[in-house]
Amino acid sequence: MKVWFNDNLVDSDEAAVSVFDHGLLYGDGVFEGIRIYGGRIFECDAHVERLFLSAKRIRLEIPYTRQQIVDAMNETIVANDLTGGGYIRLVITRGPGSLGLGPFDCHSPSVFVIADQIVLYPKEMYDKGMAVIIAKTVRTSQRMLDPSVKSLNYLNNIMAKIEAGDVGVGEAIMLNEKGFVAECTGDNLFIVESGKVVTPPLSAGILPGITRSLVLRLAGKLGMPAAEENITIERLMGADECFLTGTAAEVISVTKIDDRTISNCEAGPVTKKLHAAFHDYTESNDW
Ligand code: PMP
């Protein structure tokens, strides 16, 4: 496998950051996870825009233009022969510096692109739905480190993911400090109530998911009522359907939350329609 690392395509076992890199020492950096469909970078502009915005928010200057970043991703796709489908991990770290946490002596960010195949969940899980828990770990507050910044510091999410692993399920729903549903550890969340599609607003303290906004657009195109509203645990548990969205997971149904069964252990009709519309869109040439 070839990895794009600071301007060069190198063998994956040669692609390594310094032990002094603040991305490693402090989680100081930003990243994106991006799908490749039909050899093309999916929602490329939106991902590159979110990357630059995240970097700006942590005052990290990316030493490349947007076009150079896109070119680096395309070179990596070709070098790894991923002209069918795959997944890109694009990472910008603060770069090597001293042992102090100040970023001021980090002058050369590490920029790398990994491109590989990905299968997150088995196919039957998309029909039968997945079981999730509500995590005790609270989502980081917007007043601490705003979850809209896709930083390398994912420990908040990892602690919730460990809770899910402890009870043998694949995802955990995280609540915000007010007790409203925020998102899952690596996905956004939707519920369906009497045919209406509802997802938490950005003000709930979530990553502005690119799949989330596509699903909202697709719901609009399908004539489904959709809204961004705060969701309480009671509302979540009483929903007709629940599903998650994310670059890696795409659109996946949730049929069990803690001990409560949702939509009879089967993807519900609205989830199925949006799942199909999502795949029609990714397989089309309209993007
Ligand atoms: N929330 C979190 C915390 C995530 O890590 C992700 C995955 N990037 C998402 C939501 C989904 O975002 P997207 O649809 O842009 O992949």
py3Dmol code that shows the C-alpha trace and the ligand (Angstrom):
import py3Dmol

protein = """\
ATOM      1  CA  MET A   1       0.000   0.000   0.000  1.00  0.00           C
ATOM      2  CA  LYS A   2       1.190   3.513  -0.798  1.00  0.00           C
ATOM      3  CA  VAL A   3       0.640   6.429   1.562  1.00  0.00           C
ATOM      4  CA  TRP A   4       0.925  10.072   0.534  1.00  0.00           C
ATOM      5  CA  PHE A   5       3.175  11.686   3.150  1.00  0.00           C
ATOM      6  CA  ASN A   6       4.311  15.332   2.909  1.00  0.00           C
ATOM      7  CA  ASP A   7       4.480  15.451  -0.894  1.00  0.00           C
ATOM      8  CA  ASN A   8       5.634  11.887  -1.570  1.00  0.00           C
ATOM      9  CA  LEU A   9       3.971   8.546  -2.147  1.00  0.00           C
ATOM     10  CA  VAL A  10       5.810   6.098   0.115  1.00  0.00           C
ATOM     11  CA  ASP A  11       5.343   2.469   1.134  1.00  0.00           C
ATOM     12  CA  SER A  12       2.982   2.239   4.105  1.00  0.00           C
ATOM     13  CA  ASP A  13       5.695   0.829   6.400  1.00  0.00           C
ATOM     14  CA  GLU A  14       7.845   3.875   5.664  1.00  0.00           C
ATOM     15  CA  ALA A  15       5.053   6.346   6.390  1.00  0.00           C
ATOM     16  CA  ALA A  16       5.694   7.408  10.002  1.00  0.00           C
ATOM     17  CA  VAL A  17       5.415  10.614  11.988  1.00  0.00           C
ATOM     18  CA  SER A  18       8.050  11.736  14.493  1.00  0.00           C
ATOM     19  CA  VAL A  19       7.610  10.783  18.159  1.00  0.00           C
ATOM     20  CA  PHE A  20       7.751  14.569  18.740  1.00  0.00           C
ATOM     21  CA  ASP A  21       4.742  15.195  16.506  1.00  0.00           C
ATOM     22  CA  HIS A  22       2.101  17.041  18.526  1.00  0.00           C
ATOM     23  CA  GLY A  23      -0.585  15.106  16.681  1.00  0.00           C
ATOM     24  CA  LEU A  24       0.720  12.060  18.521  1.00  0.00           C
ATOM     25  CA  LEU A  25       1.724  13.745  21.783  1.00  0.00           C
ATOM     26  CA  TYR A  26      -1.447  15.798  22.245  1.00  0.00           C
ATOM     27  CA  GLY A  27      -4.035  14.874  19.607  1.00  0.00           C
ATOM     28  CA  ASP A  28      -3.216  18.268  18.102  1.00  0.00           C
ATOM     29  CA  GLY A  29      -4.381  18.125  14.508  1.00  0.00           C
ATOM     30  CA  VAL A  30      -7.421  17.590  12.295  1.00  0.00           C
ATOM     31  CA  PHE A  31      -8.646  14.894   9.944  1.00  0.00           C
ATOM     32  CA  GLU A  32     -11.296  13.752   7.507  1.00  0.00           C
ATOM     33  CA  GLY A  33     -12.703  10.340   6.564  1.00  0.00           C
ATOM     34  CA  ILE A  34     -13.921  10.319   2.963  1.00  0.00           C
ATOM     35  CA  ARG A  35     -15.499   7.685   0.699  1.00  0.00           C
ATOM     36  CA  ILE A  36     -14.430   6.829  -2.818  1.00  0.00           C
ATOM     37  CA  TYR A  37     -17.271   5.687  -5.068  1.00  0.00           C
ATOM     38  CA  GLY A  38     -16.546   4.696  -8.665  1.00  0.00           C
ATOM     39  CA  GLY A  39     -12.974   5.956  -8.254  1.00  0.00           C
ATOM     40  CA  ARG A  40     -14.172   9.473  -7.365  1.00  0.00           C
ATOM     41  CA  ILE A  41     -13.911  11.366  -4.087  1.00  0.00           C
ATOM     42  CA  PHE A  42     -17.417  11.618  -2.655  1.00  0.00           C
ATOM     43  CA  GLU A  43     -18.597  15.068  -1.483  1.00  0.00           C
ATOM     44  CA  CYS A  44     -15.027  16.231  -2.020  1.00  0.00           C
ATOM     45  CA  ASP A  45     -15.624  19.979  -1.670  1.00  0.00           C
ATOM     46  CA  ALA A  46     -17.602  19.569   1.553  1.00  0.00           C
ATOM     47  CA  HIS A  47     -14.882  17.413   3.148  1.00  0.00           C
ATOM     48  CA  VAL A  48     -12.045  19.726   2.093  1.00  0.00           C
ATOM     49  CA  GLU A  49     -14.012  22.738   3.315  1.00  0.00           C
ATOM     50  CA  ARG A  50     -14.678  21.085   6.698  1.00  0.00           C
ATOM     51  CA  LEU A  51     -10.975  20.177   6.991  1.00  0.00           C
ATOM     52  CA  PHE A  52      -9.853  23.767   6.384  1.00  0.00           C
ATOM     53  CA  LEU A  53     -12.503  25.076   8.778  1.00  0.00           C
ATOM     54  CA  SER A  54     -11.439  22.630  11.527  1.00  0.00           C
ATOM     55  CA  ALA A  55      -7.790  23.643  10.996  1.00  0.00           C
ATOM     56  CA  LYS A  56      -8.651  27.342  11.154  1.00  0.00           C
ATOM     57  CA  ARG A  57     -10.600  26.804  14.371  1.00  0.00           C
ATOM     58  CA  ILE A  58      -7.535  25.258  16.068  1.00  0.00           C
ATOM     59  CA  ARG A  59      -5.270  27.847  14.421  1.00  0.00           C
ATOM     60  CA  LEU A  60      -3.383  25.294  12.366  1.00  0.00           C
ATOM     61  CA  GLU A  61      -2.279  26.496   8.977  1.00  0.00           C
ATOM     62  CA  ILE A  62      -2.437  23.783   6.314  1.00  0.00           C
ATOM     63  CA  PRO A  63       0.684  24.158   4.131  1.00  0.00           C
ATOM     64  CA  TYR A  64      -1.201  23.257   0.943  1.00  0.00           C
ATOM     65  CA  THR A  65      -3.998  24.734  -1.108  1.00  0.00           C
ATOM     66  CA  ARG A  66      -7.374  23.017  -1.330  1.00  0.00           C
ATOM     67  CA  GLN A  67      -6.494  21.887  -4.867  1.00  0.00           C
ATOM     68  CA  GLN A  68      -3.162  20.400  -3.727  1.00  0.00           C
ATOM     69  CA  ILE A  69      -4.993  18.419  -1.047  1.00  0.00           C
ATOM     70  CA  VAL A  70      -7.477  17.127  -3.653  1.00  0.00           C
ATOM     71  CA  ASP A  71      -4.591  16.218  -5.982  1.00  0.00           C
ATOM     72  CA  ALA A  72      -2.844  14.345  -3.141  1.00  0.00           C
ATOM     73  CA  MET A  73      -6.014  12.316  -2.520  1.00  0.00           C
ATOM     74  CA  ASN A  74      -6.408  11.505  -6.222  1.00  0.00           C
ATOM     75  CA  GLU A  75      -2.769  10.434  -6.506  1.00  0.00           C
ATOM     76  CA  THR A  76      -3.236   8.108  -3.519  1.00  0.00           C
ATOM     77  CA  ILE A  77      -6.394   6.597  -5.030  1.00  0.00           C
ATOM     78  CA  VAL A  78      -4.582   5.837  -8.288  1.00  0.00           C
ATOM     79  CA  ALA A  79      -1.433   4.531  -6.549  1.00  0.00           C
ATOM     80  CA  ASN A  80      -3.543   2.032  -4.594  1.00  0.00           C
ATOM     81  CA  ASP A  81      -5.744   1.093  -7.543  1.00  0.00           C
ATOM     82  CA  LEU A  82      -8.922   2.098  -5.710  1.00  0.00           C
ATOM     83  CA  THR A  83     -10.684   3.088  -8.881  1.00  0.00           C
ATOM     84  CA  GLY A  84     -13.753   1.142  -7.709  1.00  0.00           C
ATOM     85  CA  GLY A  85     -14.506   2.081  -4.120  1.00  0.00           C
ATOM     86  CA  GLY A  86     -12.676   2.730  -0.902  1.00  0.00           C
ATOM     87  CA  TYR A  87     -12.061   5.073   1.982  1.00  0.00           C
ATOM     88  CA  ILE A  88      -9.595   7.915   2.467  1.00  0.00           C
ATOM     89  CA  ARG A  89      -8.146   9.083   5.755  1.00  0.00           C
ATOM     90  CA  LEU A  90      -6.742  12.582   5.380  1.00  0.00           C
ATOM     91  CA  VAL A  91      -4.756  13.843   8.386  1.00  0.00           C
ATOM     92  CA  ILE A  92      -2.994  17.113   9.204  1.00  0.00           C
ATOM     93  CA  THR A  93      -1.066  17.176  12.467  1.00  0.00           C
ATOM     94  CA  ARG A  94       0.574  20.158  14.159  1.00  0.00           C
ATOM     95  CA  GLY A  95       3.915  18.514  13.307  1.00  0.00           C
ATOM     96  CA  PRO A  96       7.054  17.886  15.386  1.00  0.00           C
ATOM     97  CA  GLY A  97       7.905  20.323  18.176  1.00  0.00           C
ATOM     98  CA  SER A  98       9.273  20.364  21.708  1.00  0.00           C
ATOM     99  CA  LEU A  99       7.848  18.345  24.593  1.00  0.00           C
ATOM    100  CA  GLY A 100       5.882  21.329  25.884  1.00  0.00           C
ATOM    101  CA  LEU A 101       2.308  21.460  24.683  1.00  0.00           C
ATOM    102  CA  GLY A 102       2.625  24.904  23.118  1.00  0.00           C
ATOM    103  CA  PRO A 103       2.282  24.612  19.347  1.00  0.00           C
ATOM    104  CA  PHE A 104       4.521  27.627  18.716  1.00  0.00           C
ATOM    105  CA  ASP A 105       7.650  25.713  17.758  1.00  0.00           C
ATOM    106  CA  CYS A 106       5.815  23.282  15.484  1.00  0.00           C
ATOM    107  CA  HIS A 107       6.658  24.663  12.060  1.00  0.00           C
ATOM    108  CA  SER A 108       6.023  21.788   9.671  1.00  0.00           C
ATOM    109  CA  PRO A 109       2.648  20.059   9.878  1.00  0.00           C
ATOM    110  CA  SER A 110       2.609  16.381   8.933  1.00  0.00           C
ATOM    111  CA  VAL A 111       0.139  15.830   6.118  1.00  0.00           C
ATOM    112  CA  PHE A 112      -0.768  12.340   5.039  1.00  0.00           C
ATOM    113  CA  VAL A 113      -3.380  10.488   3.019  1.00  0.00           C
ATOM    114  CA  ILE A 114      -4.184   6.804   3.510  1.00  0.00           C
ATOM    115  CA  ALA A 115      -6.552   5.124   1.034  1.00  0.00           C
ATOM    116  CA  ASP A 116      -7.844   1.608   1.525  1.00  0.00           C
ATOM    117  CA  GLN A 117     -10.906  -0.627   1.307  1.00  0.00           C
ATOM    118  CA  ILE A 118     -13.425  -0.405   4.133  1.00  0.00           C
ATOM    119  CA  VAL A 119     -16.254  -2.591   5.434  1.00  0.00           C
ATOM    120  CA  LEU A 120     -17.595  -1.246   8.694  1.00  0.00           C
ATOM    121  CA  TYR A 121     -20.624  -3.415   9.437  1.00  0.00           C
ATOM    122  CA  PRO A 122     -21.803  -6.731   7.938  1.00  0.00           C
ATOM    123  CA  LYS A 123     -24.481  -6.479   5.238  1.00  0.00           C
ATOM    124  CA  GLU A 124     -27.218  -8.156   7.316  1.00  0.00           C
ATOM    125  CA  MET A 125     -26.910  -5.407   9.902  1.00  0.00           C
ATOM    126  CA  TYR A 126     -28.218  -2.942   7.313  1.00  0.00           C
ATOM    127  CA  ASP A 127     -31.437  -5.025   6.984  1.00  0.00           C
ATOM    128  CA  LYS A 128     -31.933  -6.076  10.578  1.00  0.00           C
ATOM    129  CA  GLY A 129     -30.546  -2.938  12.160  1.00  0.00           C
ATOM    130  CA  MET A 130     -27.941  -2.619  14.863  1.00  0.00           C
ATOM    131  CA  ALA A 131     -28.084  -2.537  18.628  1.00  0.00           C
ATOM    132  CA  VAL A 132     -26.653   0.506  20.379  1.00  0.00           C
ATOM    133  CA  ILE A 133     -26.476   1.846  23.923  1.00  0.00           C
ATOM    134  CA  ILE A 134     -26.822   5.269  25.440  1.00  0.00           C
ATOM    135  CA  ALA A 135     -23.368   6.105  26.758  1.00  0.00           C
ATOM    136  CA  LYS A 136     -22.697   7.447  30.231  1.00  0.00           C
ATOM    137  CA  THR A 137     -19.825   9.438  28.718  1.00  0.00           C
ATOM    138  CA  VAL A 138     -21.203  12.908  27.952  1.00  0.00           C
ATOM    139  CA  ARG A 139     -20.317  14.480  24.558  1.00  0.00           C
ATOM    140  CA  THR A 140     -17.724  17.228  24.902  1.00  0.00           C
ATOM    141  CA  SER A 141     -19.434  20.566  25.397  1.00  0.00           C
ATOM    142  CA  GLN A 142     -19.248  23.224  22.681  1.00  0.00           C
ATOM    143  CA  ARG A 143     -17.713  25.439  25.351  1.00  0.00           C
ATOM    144  CA  MET A 144     -14.821  23.007  25.814  1.00  0.00           C
ATOM    145  CA  LEU A 145     -13.757  21.753  22.404  1.00  0.00           C
ATOM    146  CA  ASP A 146     -16.601  22.240  19.944  1.00  0.00           C
ATOM    147  CA  PRO A 147     -17.466  18.843  18.390  1.00  0.00           C
ATOM    148  CA  SER A 148     -17.937  20.647  15.071  1.00  0.00           C
ATOM    149  CA  VAL A 149     -14.117  20.699  14.886  1.00  0.00           C
ATOM    150  CA  LYS A 150     -12.987  17.313  13.579  1.00  0.00           C
ATOM    151  CA  SER A 151      -9.814  17.199  15.632  1.00  0.00           C
ATOM    152  CA  LEU A 152      -7.489  14.274  16.263  1.00  0.00           C
ATOM    153  CA  ASN A 153      -8.594  14.321  19.899  1.00  0.00           C
ATOM    154  CA  TYR A 154     -11.244  11.595  19.825  1.00  0.00           C
ATOM    155  CA  LEU A 155     -10.875  10.345  23.401  1.00  0.00           C
ATOM    156  CA  ASN A 156     -14.349  11.538  24.353  1.00  0.00           C
ATOM    157  CA  ASN A 157     -15.799   9.348  21.570  1.00  0.00           C
ATOM    158  CA  ILE A 158     -13.402   6.490  22.334  1.00  0.00           C
ATOM    159  CA  MET A 159     -14.565   6.326  25.972  1.00  0.00           C
ATOM    160  CA  ALA A 160     -18.157   5.942  24.751  1.00  0.00           C
ATOM    161  CA  LYS A 161     -17.056   3.364  22.158  1.00  0.00           C
ATOM    162  CA  ILE A 162     -15.438   1.341  24.963  1.00  0.00           C
ATOM    163  CA  GLU A 163     -18.765   1.410  26.829  1.00  0.00           C
ATOM    164  CA  ALA A 164     -20.445   0.001  23.711  1.00  0.00           C
ATOM    165  CA  GLY A 165     -17.738  -2.678  23.361  1.00  0.00           C
ATOM    166  CA  ASP A 166     -18.163  -3.656  27.032  1.00  0.00           C
ATOM    167  CA  VAL A 167     -21.732  -4.781  26.320  1.00  0.00           C
ATOM    168  CA  GLY A 168     -21.030  -6.163  22.850  1.00  0.00           C
ATOM    169  CA  VAL A 169     -22.719  -3.537  20.676  1.00  0.00           C
ATOM    170  CA  GLY A 170     -21.230  -1.509  17.858  1.00  0.00           C
ATOM    171  CA  GLU A 171     -22.160   2.078  18.689  1.00  0.00           C
ATOM    172  CA  ALA A 172     -23.082   4.361  21.558  1.00  0.00           C
ATOM    173  CA  ILE A 173     -25.423   7.340  21.522  1.00  0.00           C
ATOM    174  CA  MET A 174     -23.867  10.290  23.308  1.00  0.00           C
ATOM    175  CA  LEU A 175     -25.952  12.921  25.099  1.00  0.00           C
ATOM    176  CA  ASN A 176     -24.836  16.512  25.490  1.00  0.00           C
ATOM    177  CA  GLU A 177     -24.401  18.244  28.840  1.00  0.00           C
ATOM    178  CA  LYS A 178     -28.088  19.291  28.774  1.00  0.00           C
ATOM    179  CA  GLY A 179     -29.191  15.670  28.393  1.00  0.00           C
ATOM    180  CA  PHE A 180     -30.320  15.957  24.762  1.00  0.00           C
ATOM    181  CA  VAL A 181     -29.169  13.466  22.151  1.00  0.00           C
ATOM    182  CA  ALA A 182     -26.019  14.710  20.398  1.00  0.00           C
ATOM    183  CA  GLU A 183     -24.599  12.004  18.122  1.00  0.00           C
ATOM    184  CA  CYS A 184     -22.889   8.618  18.163  1.00  0.00           C
ATOM    185  CA  THR A 185     -19.149   8.111  18.513  1.00  0.00           C
ATOM    186  CA  GLY A 186     -18.593   8.218  14.742  1.00  0.00           C
ATOM    187  CA  ASP A 187     -22.038   8.865  13.251  1.00  0.00           C
ATOM    188  CA  ASN A 188     -24.907  11.323  13.349  1.00  0.00           C
ATOM    189  CA  LEU A 189     -28.323  10.162  14.544  1.00  0.00           C
ATOM    190  CA  PHE A 190     -31.828  10.470  13.101  1.00  0.00           C
ATOM    191  CA  ILE A 191     -35.237   9.393  14.371  1.00  0.00           C
ATOM    192  CA  VAL A 192     -38.519   9.020  12.495  1.00  0.00           C
ATOM    193  CA  GLU A 193     -41.786  10.069  14.157  1.00  0.00           C
ATOM    194  CA  SER A 194     -45.050   9.534  12.236  1.00  0.00           C
ATOM    195  CA  GLY A 195     -43.194   9.847   8.930  1.00  0.00           C
ATOM    196  CA  LYS A 196     -41.206  12.930   9.977  1.00  0.00           C
ATOM    197  CA  VAL A 197     -37.419  12.696   9.910  1.00  0.00           C
ATOM    198  CA  VAL A 198     -35.753  14.446  12.869  1.00  0.00           C
ATOM    199  CA  THR A 199     -32.078  14.952  13.704  1.00  0.00           C
ATOM    200  CA  PRO A 200     -30.417  17.039  16.444  1.00  0.00           C
ATOM    201  CA  PRO A 201     -29.446  20.597  15.425  1.00  0.00           C
ATOM    202  CA  LEU A 202     -25.798  21.668  15.185  1.00  0.00           C
ATOM    203  CA  SER A 203     -26.398  23.587  18.431  1.00  0.00           C
ATOM    204  CA  ALA A 204     -26.705  20.195  20.211  1.00  0.00           C
ATOM    205  CA  GLY A 205     -22.900  19.998  19.895  1.00  0.00           C
ATOM    206  CA  ILE A 206     -22.297  17.585  17.017  1.00  0.00           C
ATOM    207  CA  LEU A 207     -20.063  17.143  14.029  1.00  0.00           C
ATOM    208  CA  PRO A 208     -21.824  18.690  11.019  1.00  0.00           C
ATOM    209  CA  GLY A 209     -21.854  15.357   9.231  1.00  0.00           C
ATOM    210  CA  ILE A 210     -21.620  15.404   5.469  1.00  0.00           C
ATOM    211  CA  THR A 211     -23.793  12.278   5.205  1.00  0.00           C
ATOM    212  CA  ARG A 212     -26.255  13.939   7.613  1.00  0.00           C
ATOM    213  CA  SER A 213     -26.693  16.943   5.340  1.00  0.00           C
ATOM    214  CA  LEU A 214     -26.991  14.717   2.251  1.00  0.00           C
ATOM    215  CA  VAL A 215     -29.716  12.645   3.969  1.00  0.00           C
ATOM    216  CA  LEU A 216     -31.583  15.845   4.886  1.00  0.00           C
ATOM    217  CA  ARG A 217     -31.392  16.892   1.212  1.00  0.00           C
ATOM    218  CA  LEU A 218     -32.558  13.455   0.031  1.00  0.00           C
ATOM    219  CA  ALA A 219     -35.476  13.513   2.498  1.00  0.00           C
ATOM    220  CA  GLY A 220     -36.483  16.883   1.009  1.00  0.00           C
ATOM    221  CA  LYS A 221     -36.290  15.491  -2.527  1.00  0.00           C
ATOM    222  CA  LEU A 222     -38.459  12.534  -1.504  1.00  0.00           C
ATOM    223  CA  GLY A 223     -41.025  14.919  -0.056  1.00  0.00           C
ATOM    224  CA  MET A 224     -40.507  13.699   3.505  1.00  0.00           C
ATOM    225  CA  PRO A 225     -40.970  16.263   6.266  1.00  0.00           C
ATOM    226  CA  ALA A 226     -37.613  16.750   7.990  1.00  0.00           C
ATOM    227  CA  ALA A 227     -36.468  18.935  10.868  1.00  0.00           C
ATOM    228  CA  GLU A 228     -33.509  19.647  13.129  1.00  0.00           C
ATOM    229  CA  GLU A 229     -34.828  19.509  16.689  1.00  0.00           C
ATOM    230  CA  ASN A 230     -33.517  18.655  20.120  1.00  0.00           C
ATOM    231  CA  ILE A 231     -34.261  15.045  20.988  1.00  0.00           C
ATOM    232  CA  THR A 232     -34.785  13.897  24.585  1.00  0.00           C
ATOM    233  CA  ILE A 233     -34.170  10.300  25.682  1.00  0.00           C
ATOM    234  CA  GLU A 234     -37.946   9.790  25.985  1.00  0.00           C
ATOM    235  CA  ARG A 235     -38.458  10.976  22.422  1.00  0.00           C
ATOM    236  CA  LEU A 236     -35.627   8.762  21.183  1.00  0.00           C
ATOM    237  CA  MET A 237     -37.016   5.697  22.930  1.00  0.00           C
ATOM    238  CA  GLY A 238     -40.528   6.368  21.639  1.00  0.00           C
ATOM    239  CA  ALA A 239     -39.454   6.898  18.011  1.00  0.00           C
ATOM    240  CA  ASP A 240     -40.900   4.721  15.220  1.00  0.00           C
ATOM    241  CA  GLU A 241     -37.477   4.353  13.619  1.00  0.00           C
ATOM    242  CA  CYS A 242     -33.906   5.340  14.313  1.00  0.00           C
ATOM    243  CA  PHE A 243     -30.898   5.329  12.002  1.00  0.00           C
ATOM    244  CA  LEU A 244     -27.315   6.560  11.900  1.00  0.00           C
ATOM    245  CA  THR A 245     -25.414   8.335   9.131  1.00  0.00           C
ATOM    246  CA  GLY A 246     -21.701   8.616   8.508  1.00  0.00           C
ATOM    247  CA  THR A 247     -19.133   8.362   5.765  1.00  0.00           C
ATOM    248  CA  ALA A 248     -18.029   4.894   6.847  1.00  0.00           C
ATOM    249  CA  ALA A 249     -21.407   3.542   8.090  1.00  0.00           C
ATOM    250  CA  GLU A 250     -23.395   5.290   5.294  1.00  0.00           C
ATOM    251  CA  VAL A 251     -27.074   4.910   6.399  1.00  0.00           C
ATOM    252  CA  ILE A 252     -27.672   2.169   8.977  1.00  0.00           C
ATOM    253  CA  SER A 253     -30.787   1.306  10.920  1.00  0.00           C
ATOM    254  CA  VAL A 254     -30.833   1.081  14.732  1.00  0.00           C
ATOM    255  CA  THR A 255     -33.335  -1.432  16.060  1.00  0.00           C
ATOM    256  CA  LYS A 256     -32.314  -1.710  19.694  1.00  0.00           C
ATOM    257  CA  ILE A 257     -31.330   1.006  22.159  1.00  0.00           C
ATOM    258  CA  ASP A 258     -30.272  -0.346  25.562  1.00  0.00           C
ATOM    259  CA  ASP A 259     -33.044  -2.886  26.321  1.00  0.00           C
ATOM    260  CA  ARG A 260     -35.670  -1.258  24.114  1.00  0.00           C
ATOM    261  CA  THR A 261     -36.578  -2.625  20.677  1.00  0.00           C
ATOM    262  CA  ILE A 262     -37.326  -0.160  17.863  1.00  0.00           C
ATOM    263  CA  SER A 263     -39.339  -0.960  14.700  1.00  0.00           C
ATOM    264  CA  ASN A 264     -39.608  -4.713  15.406  1.00  0.00           C
ATOM    265  CA  CYS A 265     -35.914  -5.492  14.899  1.00  0.00           C
ATOM    266  CA  GLU A 266     -36.069  -4.558  11.213  1.00  0.00           C
ATOM    267  CA  ALA A 267     -35.084  -1.437   9.284  1.00  0.00           C
ATOM    268  CA  GLY A 268     -38.271   0.681   9.115  1.00  0.00           C
ATOM    269  CA  PRO A 269     -39.886   1.923   5.869  1.00  0.00           C
ATOM    270  CA  VAL A 270     -38.519   5.485   6.023  1.00  0.00           C
ATOM    271  CA  THR A 271     -34.994   4.270   6.844  1.00  0.00           C
ATOM    272  CA  LYS A 272     -35.188   1.804   3.942  1.00  0.00           C
ATOM    273  CA  LYS A 273     -36.262   4.547   1.521  1.00  0.00           C
ATOM    274  CA  LEU A 274     -33.456   6.867   2.606  1.00  0.00           C
ATOM    275  CA  HIS A 275     -30.932   4.016   2.525  1.00  0.00           C
ATOM    276  CA  ALA A 276     -31.984   3.214  -1.064  1.00  0.00           C
ATOM    277  CA  ALA A 277     -31.967   6.898  -2.081  1.00  0.00           C
ATOM    278  CA  PHE A 278     -28.479   7.264  -0.602  1.00  0.00           C
ATOM    279  CA  HIS A 279     -27.146   4.332  -2.633  1.00  0.00           C
ATOM    280  CA  ASP A 280     -28.923   5.489  -5.796  1.00  0.00           C
ATOM    281  CA  TYR A 281     -27.181   8.820  -5.330  1.00  0.00           C
ATOM    282  CA  THR A 282     -23.688   7.406  -4.691  1.00  0.00           C
ATOM    283  CA  GLU A 283     -24.040   5.086  -7.687  1.00  0.00           C
ATOM    284  CA  SER A 284     -25.313   7.838  -9.979  1.00  0.00           C
ATOM    285  CA  ASN A 285     -23.146  10.283 -11.872  1.00  0.00           C
ATOM    286  CA  ASP A 286     -25.043  13.281 -10.520  1.00  0.00           C
ATOM    287  CA  TRP A 287     -22.442  14.442  -8.032  1.00  0.00           C
TER     288      TRP A 287
END
"""
ligand_1 = """\
16
PMP
N -20.026 12.392 14.187
C -18.756 12.043 14.457
C -18.246 12.247 15.838
C -17.941 11.499 13.457
O -16.680 11.151 13.721
C -18.482 11.305 12.168
C -17.637 10.680 11.093
N -16.807 11.595 10.462
C -19.808 11.685 11.933
C -20.546 12.223 12.960
C -20.407 11.552 10.552
O -19.903 12.548 9.711
P -19.749 12.331 8.146
O -21.104 12.004 7.615
O -19.225 13.614 7.641
O -18.800 11.193 7.965
"""
view = py3Dmol.view(width=600, height=400)
view.addModel(protein, "pdb")
view.setStyle({"model": 0}, {"cartoon": {"style": "trace"}})
view.addModel(ligand_1, "xyz")
view.setStyle({"model": 1}, {"stick": {}})
view.zoomTo()
view.show()
